[in-house]
């Protein structure tokens, strides 16, 4: 029946997104290392689901630049270089400059205070985690902060493009940061200053704070090039990897 076919499609689509999100979190947490290989079957067995939504999720992550696919070997986590990281930072800097230039030309108003309440909460949590050197907490809040802020000040396509760049930047940085004895010194914590400037509608201060954010990232890249901090291990066997939580049953509500 058409209704059953529709429910099956919804279930598979939901599983596909859940698996993609779970694997992205594994990569961001450093539990899936750059260069680590795995197959559709390994992931399907690990999550206790069928191969089809797993394959679709892995293809989605490949399209986002986080994985590489090989017809015969399966998939592996993409290994970004320092130059890749620099290019990501420079790209987001140019895009943000364009956004502010356009908003100035159009005379766009600043987002309302109520619209910024959630963003401010993300900023406070991200800044607190950065100052404490808590990388696991920081990554999630930092990504949500920039994504929510971007949704308020620019269009959906630009916001999603910038989000993808930031995910890729974190994927590159995480293995190095986890083994960095000076970790807390290299975690940017200016989120609240950005929100304050946006709240007051001060475009110049916002631009200055974001430039400081990007300059901080480029300075860290310079440090890696001068004397790279050893990255965490290049990977581990599937049997040694901590098993993530099972993907919940995604049956549609009746």
N, C-alpha and C positions, 0 to 999 in steps of 0.2 A: 504494500500500500504506500501511496505517496507520503503519508504522515510518518511511517516507519523509516522510509528512506531519508526524509528530512531530519528526523531525530538522529539517525546514524551519522549524517553529515555534520550536524552540530557537535555531536560527541567527539568525532574525529578531529574537527577543527579546534575544539577546546583542548583536547589532549595535545595536539600539535603545538599550541601556544604554551601550554603548561610545561611541556618537555623543553621547548626552546628557551623559556625563561629559566628553568631549572639548570640547564646546561650552561647558559650564559652566566648564571650565578656561580657555577662551579669554576668556570674560567676566571671570572673576576676575583674569586676567592683564592685562586692559585692552586686549587686542587686538581685542575686539569692544566698541565703545564704546556708552554709553547713547544710545538713539535711532537707532542704526545699523540699517538695513533690509536684509533678504536674503530670498531665496526658497528653497523646498524644492529646486528644481533646482540653484541655486548651491551649496548645501551638499552635495547628492548628488554633483555633479561634482567638488567640492573633495576629497571623501573617497573618490571612486571606488566608490560603492555605489548601490543602487537607491533610488528615492524613498520607498518605503513605510516602512522603518525610520527614515529621516530625518524624515518627517512625524510619526511616532509619538514620536520623541525631542523634536521641537520642541513638540509638544502637551504632553508631560511637563514640559518646562521652563516652558511657559506656566502650567501648573497650579501650579508652584512659585513663580510670581510673578516669574520672571527675564526672560520674554519676553512680548510682546503679539502677538496674531494679528489679522490683517486679511484678510478673505475675498478681497479684490482685490489687496492689495499684498504679501502674504506675512507675514513676522514681523519684529519689531524688538526690540532690547534695551530692557527697561523702564528708564525714567528715574526713579529715586527722588529725593525731595526731602529737605532737612535735617529737616523735620518727620517724614517717614517714618522716617528714621534714628533720631530721638529716640524715636519710638513703638516701634520694634524694641527699643531698649535698655531702655525702660521695661517692655515686655511680658516680656522675658526676666528682668528683675529681679523682677517680681511672681511669675512662675512658679517661679523658683529659691527665693524666700522661701517659697512654698507647699510646695516639696519639702522644705526643711529643717524647716519646721514639722511636716509629716507624719512625717518621720523621727524628730524629737524625741518626738512624741506616741507613736509606736510603739516607741521605744527601739531603733531599727535599729542593728546593729553596723556598724563601719567596714569597708570592703573589706580583705581580707587583703593583706599586703605583696606576695606573689607576683602578685596580680591587678593591682597598681599598677605593676609593673616597666615594662610597655610604656607606660603613661601617663606615667611619670617620664621615659622616654627622649624622648617627644614634648615634654614640658615643657622639658627641657634644650635640645633643638634649637630649639624655638620662642623661648625666652628668648634664646638665643644670636643667632638671626637678628634679633630685635627690637633687641637692643643694637647689632648691627652695621648696622642700617638696611637689611637685606636683605629687601625686601618679598616677592619671589618665593618665597623659602624659607619665610618666616614664615607666609604664608597657608595653605599646605598643612599645616604642622605644627600651627598654631593650630586649624584646623578638626578635625584628627584628635584633637588633645589633648582638646578639649571634648566631642567625640562619644564617645570612649572613656571619659572620666571620667563623662559622663552615663549611659552604659550600665551603669556600676557602681553608681550611686547612685539611679537612678530607673527608671521603666518605659520600655518601648520607645517608646510614643506621645509621651511628654513629651520624651524624648531626641531623637527625630526632629524634633519641632516646634522645639526650641531650635536644632538644627542648621540647619534651614531659615532661621530668623531670622538666624543668624550668617552664612550664605552671602549672604543679602540685604544684610546690613550691610556685608560686605566689597565686594559689587558696588557699593554706593553710594560707599564710601570710597576705593576704589582709584584712580579718576581724579584725585581731589584729592591723595591722598598721593603719587602719582607726580610731581606738580609742586610738592610742598611742600619748600622749602629747609630746613625744620626737621624733616624726616621722622623721624629717629631719636628726637627728643624726644617725638614723639606716638605711638610704637609701644609699647604696653603689654608689659611683660616679667615680669609677676609669676606666671607659670605654675608655677614651682618652689615658690613659697610656698604656693600652693593645694594642690599635691600633698603637701607636708610636713604641712600642717594636716590633710588627709584621712587621711594615713598614721597620724598620732597620734590620730585620732578626735576632734579638737577642732572641733566644729561651729561654735562661736562665731567662731573664727579663720577658718575656711573662709568663713563668711558675711561676715566683715569684709573679707577679701581680694577676694571676688567683688563686694562693694559698691564697693570701691576700683576694681576693673576697670570696672564700669558708670559710676562717677562720672568716671573718666578719659575714657570714650567721650563722655559728655554734655558734659564740658568742651571736648572737641575740637569738638563740634557748636556750642557757644556761640561758639567761635573762628571757625567758618565764618560764623555769622550776623553777628558783629561786623564782619568784613572777610574775605569768603570767599577762600580760596586758589583761584586759577584752576584749573579742571579741565583735564585733558588735552583734546586736540582732540575735537570732537563726533562724529568718525567719519572713515572714509576709504573710498575706493572699493574695491570688491572686488578689483580688479586690483592694488591697492597693499598688500593685506593679506598678511602672511607666511603661506604655506600651512602648516597644521599637519600633523603626521605622519599618514600614511594609517592608517585603521582596519584592524587586521589581519584576515585572513580568519578568520571565527568558525565554521568547520565543527566540529561536535561530534566528540569523540574516539570512535573505534570500539573 
